[in-house]
Amino acid sequence: MVEQNKLSINLGNPPPDLNAHECLYVHQGDEQEALTICFKRTVRIPEDGTTYNLPPGLGNFPLYNVAHYKETLPESMMLKGGCFMPVHDREALWIGFESTRPFAIKILLGGVNAISGEPLIEAFATALGRARLINEGKSIQDYAVVDPANYSQLWLDGIAEQNGRVMQFLGVRAGSGYSVEAQIANADAVGGIQIMVTPLKQASTGIIQLIRPFGSPVFFKIKLCSTVFKLLKAIAKNTGIPVEQLGLLYNNRRMENDCLLYSYVISDGSIVSMVLNLQGGGPVNIPVYNPLDYSEMSVGADGFIKQFILRDPHASTAWDSDNTVMFNIQLLSADVFQHVTGMEPTPSPVTVEVYAASSLPFFEIQDEEKSGVEGLFSDVKSVGQLDWENGFGGLERELAFPAVELDKTGFMAEDMTVG
């Protein structure tokens, strides 16, 4: 029998005729593909001091199993395991999340937390820094939360340099001194990207009070880690109404069938309301949210993007750290990709100047509120700034992009504005 809170990670969704994958799948107990993580190609925004809206996704980075290329990869990459993806020098990326269950996700850049700026292996200075933040009443949250029952962190575009502003992820050569890891830990010792995923603790059994549109309230005893659909099936059996015609509301919000009850912060004694789906219709679905010596890449930080790290709606003690899993994603220089795999690398994406000249949009999420979640990145310089200091160019010119408004689930807002 599978332990219901045990997590596992594997490469998923292989494209036809390629020995590659498009995403990572995280499985929770018997729930397959409970979390999908993908790495998106995008345009590098100008490093000109302007804070830009969210750049587009231009396709997924292909992911390759390190074990399949152990004869041609550098030994340093082979020993670290996991997977790798080909990245051009100065190529931008963002990370996307989609889940059917709540998870806390830490993103590490060469072992440095992309939200807090702290190293994975904590030192005495880390503890002192956290104590100072707590004394100042500031957040010490160092992870993103994906939770289909609440507004999720749909993506992460960069390091949390300020409250509501990130510095864009950018591929840079390991050993150049440009990476976030090199600037904080003084060396590219780890490299790549590490993903740590933690599930919520399994909930206990509770008594749920159901308010019906007819008749007196009914009480149901159910495990709070059950899905909404399991509760609906119990209600259907009790009332004789087909489960397809039933829906539930909690705090005036429709509950999604495949979400867990405790995702809605339902506890023993909670009250939910039953609604009937119109005949011929159905539930209103809310979208759920040699050359190899220079082969290894790291992640640097560049221009500013408007993005908030959403505050965790759960208590910090709600997460099941005993079942945390980690996966390693290494960055291989596109220059040596053919030498390693025998295949041509994916071409470099369109430049931001061409994108702007085509009047293509960036994206903005409506009504985001500051969460107070930010990291200690005051000493991290952007790739553009380091280039200027090293005599490779100056600040880029500011560009303008139409703005497409998205709602908090990542879908286009009903009243789209362009400006």
N, C-alpha and C positions, 0 to 999 in steps of 0.2 A: 504494500500500500504506500502510495506517495505521500510524504509529509506535505500538508496543504500549504505551508508557508515557505517551503524550500524553493529557492530560485535557481535557474540554470540559464546560461546564455549561449546562443549559437549564431553563426552566420546564416542569413535567410534570404529568400527571394532571389535565387540565381537567375540572371538573364539567360535566354536561350543561346546555346552555342558558345558560352563564355565560362571559363573556370573562375567566375567571380560572383559576388553577391552584392545586393543593393542596400542591405540594412543589417542590423543586429536584432535578433528576437530574444526577449526575456520571457521565460516561462515560469509560472508560479503554481506549484503543485500540479494538479490536473489541468489547469488553465493554460492552454497553449497560446503563444504570442500575446501575452498579457501586456507587453510593452514593446513598441517598435522604436528603434533609434536609427536615424539616418544622417548622413553627412552630406550637406548640400553645397554644390558649387555656386559661386555668386560673383558679382563684380566687386573689385576693390574700390571702396569709396575714396574720394579725395581726402588727403590729410592736410586740411587747410584751416582747422580750428572750428569749422562749422559742425553742428550736430545734425546729422541726416536721419531721415526716416529709414525704415527697415528695407534693405536691398532685396532683390528677387531671388528665388531659387532657380538655378539653371541646370537642373539635373543632379542626380546622385553621384557621389564619388564611388567607383567600384571598389569593393573590398575583396582581398585575396587572403587565403589561409597561408600563414607563414610555413606550416608543415609541408605544404605542397611545393615549396621552392627552397628547401633547406640546402640544396646543392649549389644554388646560384646566389642566394642572399648573402650579404656580409655576415660573418659569424656573430657580430654584436647584435644584429637584428634577429637572427635565428634563435639565439639563446633567450631573448626576451619573449618570444612566442606571440600568440594572439593572431592578429591579422595586420595587413598593411594596405595602404592606398597610395596611388601615384599622385603627387602634388608638384605643380610647377613653383619655382621660386617666385615669391610675392603673390601667390594665388590665394584668394580669400575663400572662406568657408563659413558655414553656420551649421548648427546641430539641431535636428528636429526630433520631437517626441510625440508619440501617440499611444494611448493606453486604454485598457478596459478596467484597470485597477489603480489604486493610489500607490505611488512610489516616491521616495526621496532619492534624488540623483545628484551625485557629486561628479563634477567634471574637473579633471586634473590635467594640467599641461606640464608634462615632464615631472609629475609629482607635486606641482604647485596648484593649489585650489583656485579655479578660475573665478570664484565668487568672493572668497575671503582674502586671497593672496597668501594664505598660509601654506607651509609645506605639509605633505602627508604625514611625515614623521615629525611629530611635534617636539619642539625644544622648549626650554624654560622660558625663552622670550615669547613663544606662542602663548603660553599660559598667562604671562604678564599682560600681553596685548589684549587678550580676551577679558581679563579682569578689568582693565582700563575701560574697555567698551561697555561692559556691564555697569560699571560705576557711573559712566556718562549717560546711561539709559539708551545705548545704541544696540542695534541688532547684532547678534553673533551667528545668525543663520548662514551656513556655508554650503547650502545645497539648494537645488531647484525642486519644486514639487509638481508632479503631474498627477492629476486626480480628475477623472471624468465627471464626478459629482460636484466639483467646484471648478472655478476658473483655473485652468492649468497653465503651467509654463510650456507653451507650445514649441518654443525654440530658444536657442541661446546663440547670439551672434558675436559675443566677445567677452572680455574680462569686465567685471563689475567695478569700473573705475570710480563711478559716482552713483548716488541714488538716482536712478532713472536714466543713466547713461553708461554705455559700454564702449570699449575700444575693440575694434573689429579683429577677429581671428585672421592671421595671415601666415602662410607657410614661409619659413625662412630656413636657410641652411644651418644645420647643426655645427656648432663651433664658431659661428660668425659673431657671437656675442649679442645678437639681436633678439633672441627668444626671451619669453617671459621667464622661463626657468633659469637661463643664464644671468638675467638681470637680478633675480631674487636669490637664487642659490649659488650664483657665481660659476656655474658650469652646466653644460648640456650632458648631464650624467645619465638621465633617464630617457628624455626625449619623448616624442609622440603624445598621444592623448590616452588617459586612463578614465574609464567609466566605472563608478561605484553605484550600485543600485540596492536600495533597502526597502522592504515591504513594510506595511503596517502590521502591528501585532494582531494575532487572531483575537477576535472579540468573543465575549462570553454569550450565554443565552439570555434573552430578554423577553419581556412581555410587551407586545405592541398593541395599542388600542386603535381600532379601525372605526372611523366615522363613516357611516353609509348614507347615501342620499335618501334612503328609506329605512325605517326600523331603528332599533336601538343599537348602540355601539357593540362591537364584537372584539374579543381579545384573542391574540394569537401568540403562542410561545414559539420562539424561533431563534436559531443562532444568528447573532448579529453580523457574522461574516458571510451569511447567505446572500445570494443575489436577490434583487427586487423581484425577478421573475419567479423565484421559488416561493416568495410570500404571495405573489399573485396566484400561483397554482393552489396554494392552501386556501386562499379566499374563494377561488372558483369552486373548489370542492365543497366549501361551506355554504356558498350561496346558490350553487347550481348555474351560475352565469358563466358562459364560455370565457376562458382566460383572454382570448383575443379581444373581448369587449371591455376589458377592465384596464384601468389605469390608476396610479396613485399620486397624491400630492403630499409634499411635506414642506411646511413653511411657505405655502403657496407656490411651490416650484414642482414641476412635473419630474417624477423619478424615472430614470432610464432602466429598462428591464435587465440589462447586463451589468449594471453597477452593483456594488456591494452595499448592503444596508448601512454599515458603519462608515462608508464613504460620505454619507449625508449627515454624519455625526448623530445618527440615531442611537439611542441608548435604551435601557430598560425603562419602560413607562412612557416612551414617546408616542405621540398621537399622529396618525396619518389619515388622510381622507381618500375615500374611494370615489373615482369618477368613471362614467361610462363613455366609451368611445362611440361616436355616432355610427349607426349602421351604414355599411357601404364605405365607411372611411377607415380610419385606423388611428393609432397613436400619433400624436404630433412629435415627430422625431427631432430632438435637439442634437445637432451634430456633435459627436464625441471628438470630445477633443483628442691601382689601376683606376677606372672611373668609379668603382665601388667605394673608394676611399671618401668620396663626396656624396654618397648615396642617401644618407639619412637626413631627414628634415625635422625641424622643430616648429613650434607655434609662437609667433610674435604677436604684437598688438599694434593696431594702426589707427585709422580715423575714428571719429566719434559717431555713435549710433544711438538714437533714442530708444531705450529698452529698459523695462523695469523687471527686477527679479521679484516675483510674487511672494508675498509673505506666507509662510506655512500656516494653514488654517487648523492644523492639528497640534496637540501638545507635543513637545519635544520627546516626551517619554512614550509616545504612541508608536514610535518606530522600532521595528524588530531588528536591531543591529546584529543579533546572532545569526541572521540569515542574509547578511549583506554579501553580494558577489561583486567581483571586479573583472573587467576585461580590458585588454591592452590593444590599442590601435596605433600602429606605427606609420610614419609618413616616409614614403620612399620618393626620392627625387625622380621627377618625370624624365630627366636626362638619362637615367640608367635603367628605366623601366623595361625597355626592350631587351637590354642585356640580361636582365633577371628572368623575364617571362617569355621572351621571344615574340611579344606582341607590341604593336605600336601604342604609345600612351594616348589617352584622350587629349584632344587639342586644348590649348589654353583658351579660357573663356573670353567672350567679347570684352573689350575695354569699357570702362565707365564712360569715357568720352563718346564712344559710338552709341552706347546705350542712351545717354542723355540726348544726343543729336537725333535719335529716333523717337524722342518724346515718350519713351517708355517709363512706366511709373515705379516709384518706391511705395512703401506701404506703411500705414499708421493705424494703430489700434485705438479705438475710441475710448474715452473716459477712463484711461488708466490713472491710478492713484499712486503716489509715492509710497513705497513700502518701508523705507529706511534700510534696506538691504544693500550693502556695498562693501567693497574690500579695501585692503591696505595696499594700494598700487601707486602711491605717490612717487616712488622711485623708478617706476617703469616708464621708459621712453618709447615713443612710437617708432615704427620702422622708418617713417618719413623723417622724423626728427634726427634719428641716428644717421640716416643717409646724408642729411644736410650737414651734420657735424663732421662727417667723414668726407665731405666734399663731393658727394654724388648728386647734388641737385638741391633745389629749394622747395618751399611749400607749393602745393598744387593750387591751381585756380579753382574758385568755387563754382559749382555746377548746380543747375536747377532741374528738378524732376517733378512731374505731376504726382500728386498724392492720392492713392486709393485708400479709403477708410475701410478697416476691417472691424468686425465686432470682436468681443473677447474670446469667442470660440475659434477665431481665425478665418471666419467666412466674411464675404463682402457685405458691408453694412447696407441696409435697405436704401438709405439715401446716400449714394456714393458722391463724394465731393472730389473735385479735381482742382488743384491750384498749385 
